[in-house]
Amino acid sequence: MQVALDMAKRSVFLLPIAILFGALAAGTEGVLSVGYAIAIVVVNFVLAAVLIGKAAQINFALVFGAALGGFALRLGLIFLAVIAVADQEWVRIVPMGITLIVTHLGLLVWELRYVSASMAYPGLKPKEHRQGVRESVRS
């Protein structure tokens, strides 16, 4: 859950860029479509965290089932969220689709820098460790 909430916070920084993209691509409808797409992405990541977090409290093997089944479920929910508004006059499919893909992949790649893969620090790396990694990369 910590990772998903961190990704949601980081998406706030992308919002002005995405909104500008939507405005340039399709005006007001583009802005609304891009905003809707970003909301889908954030809800998707939070839902993934909730599913896996609840599964981890029950059984470790259930985590794998929740990850795989949850992925299929969340893809279906994204599909339904897009189909539900596809015929609305405020929706522009191309900016929304580009935003969905770029935001999903961009946030995942960006978050890789902050996620800890150790059992000592499950979730996010401690801040002091992240700063040490940045300093060692610079030198």
Legacy VTK file of the C-alpha trace (Angstrom):
# vtk DataFile Version 3.0
C-alpha trace
ASCII
DATASET POLYDATA
POINTS 139 float
0.000 0.000 0.000
2.928 2.286 0.782
4.248 1.891 -2.769
0.840 2.521 -4.371
0.279 5.665 -2.317
3.770 6.876 -3.209
2.957 6.339 -6.887
-0.289 8.264 -6.466
1.660 11.162 -4.919
4.148 11.100 -7.775
1.335 11.197 -10.331
0.419 14.669 -9.054
3.672 15.975 -10.574
2.737 14.481 -13.945
-0.713 16.019 -13.918
0.229 19.464 -15.362
2.232 17.858 -18.176
-0.566 15.444 -18.985
-3.188 18.200 -18.848
-1.095 20.313 -21.233
-0.816 17.313 -23.572
-4.593 16.855 -23.462
-5.212 20.553 -24.089
-2.861 20.604 -27.074
-4.256 17.352 -28.467
-7.983 18.022 -28.187
-8.784 21.128 -26.166
-11.206 20.859 -23.264
-12.282 17.334 -24.226
-8.632 16.278 -24.257
-8.094 17.698 -20.780
-11.137 15.823 -19.454
-10.056 12.600 -21.180
-6.525 12.843 -19.803
-7.793 13.577 -16.298
-10.102 10.562 -16.472
-7.221 8.363 -17.657
-4.977 9.482 -14.796
-7.763 8.754 -12.319
-8.053 5.241 -13.792
-4.303 4.689 -13.390
-4.211 5.862 -9.773
-7.258 3.774 -8.833
-5.688 0.794 -10.599
-2.472 1.011 -8.569
-4.299 1.526 -5.282
-6.611 -1.411 -6.029
-3.586 -3.611 -6.784
-2.035 -2.649 -3.464
-5.224 -3.346 -1.536
-5.701 -6.761 -3.164
-2.127 -7.876 -2.566
-2.035 -6.356 0.925
-5.186 -8.204 2.002
-3.921 -11.440 0.447
-0.612 -11.105 2.325
-2.492 -10.953 5.624
-4.234 -14.246 4.860
-1.720 -16.507 3.164
1.566 -16.071 1.325
0.447 -18.351 -1.521
-2.672 -16.234 -1.915
-0.443 -13.270 -2.770
0.492 -14.950 -6.056
-3.152 -15.654 -6.836
-4.128 -12.092 -5.953
-1.334 -10.716 -8.142
-2.278 -12.807 -11.167
-6.051 -12.758 -10.700
-5.972 -9.140 -9.614
-4.085 -8.207 -12.769
-6.766 -9.809 -14.950
-9.511 -8.212 -12.845
-7.918 -4.765 -13.029
-7.414 -5.021 -16.802
-11.106 -5.840 -17.092
-12.008 -2.869 -14.910
-9.856 -0.552 -17.040
-11.573 -1.895 -20.147
-14.999 -1.314 -18.594
-14.046 2.183 -17.425
-13.015 3.130 -20.962
-15.976 1.463 -22.669
-18.397 3.111 -20.225
-17.439 6.589 -21.431
-16.257 5.896 -24.992
-19.437 7.267 -26.579
-19.588 10.404 -24.457
-19.036 13.618 -26.343
-16.375 14.855 -23.873
-14.122 11.825 -24.495
-11.243 11.789 -26.930
-10.018 8.194 -27.146
-6.512 8.853 -28.517
-5.304 11.238 -25.767
-6.977 9.030 -23.151
-5.358 5.878 -24.528
-1.919 7.453 -24.790
-2.239 8.783 -21.250
-3.296 5.374 -19.901
-0.312 3.618 -21.453
2.350 6.260 -20.822
1.224 6.965 -17.257
1.075 3.291 -16.289
4.513 2.524 -17.681
6.055 5.838 -16.656
4.957 5.577 -13.023
6.107 1.960 -12.798
9.558 2.767 -14.173
9.841 5.906 -12.030
8.815 4.026 -8.889
11.503 1.358 -9.431
14.044 3.838 -8.072
12.230 3.986 -4.737
11.065 0.402 -4.158
13.057 -1.833 -1.862
13.532 -5.446 -2.899
14.800 -6.559 0.503
12.958 -8.179 3.358
14.567 -5.665 5.731
12.658 -2.812 4.116
9.534 -4.115 2.370
7.863 -1.383 0.381
9.855 1.801 -0.103
13.562 2.194 0.564
14.413 4.322 3.607
15.107 7.949 2.626
18.676 7.896 3.858
19.398 4.816 1.715
17.892 6.485 -1.378
20.093 9.546 -0.884
23.173 7.341 -0.506
22.345 5.559 -3.744
21.989 8.867 -5.586
25.347 10.093 -4.244
27.116 6.856 -5.227
25.615 7.041 -8.730
26.892 10.609 -9.183
30.479 9.711 -8.317
LINES 1 140
139 0 1 2 3 4 5 6 7 8 9 10 11 12 13 14 15 16 17 18 19 20 21 22 23 24 25 26 27 28 29 30 31 32 33 34 35 36 37 38 39 40 41 42 43 44 45 46 47 48 49 50 51 52 53 54 55 56 57 58 59 60 61 62 63 64 65 66 67 68 69 70 71 72 73 74 75 76 77 78 79 80 81 82 83 84 85 86 87 88 89 90 91 92 93 94 95 96 97 98 99 100 101 102 103 104 105 106 107 108 109 110 111 112 113 114 115 116 117 118 119 120 121 122 123 124 125 126 127 128 129 130 131 132 133 134 135 136 137 138
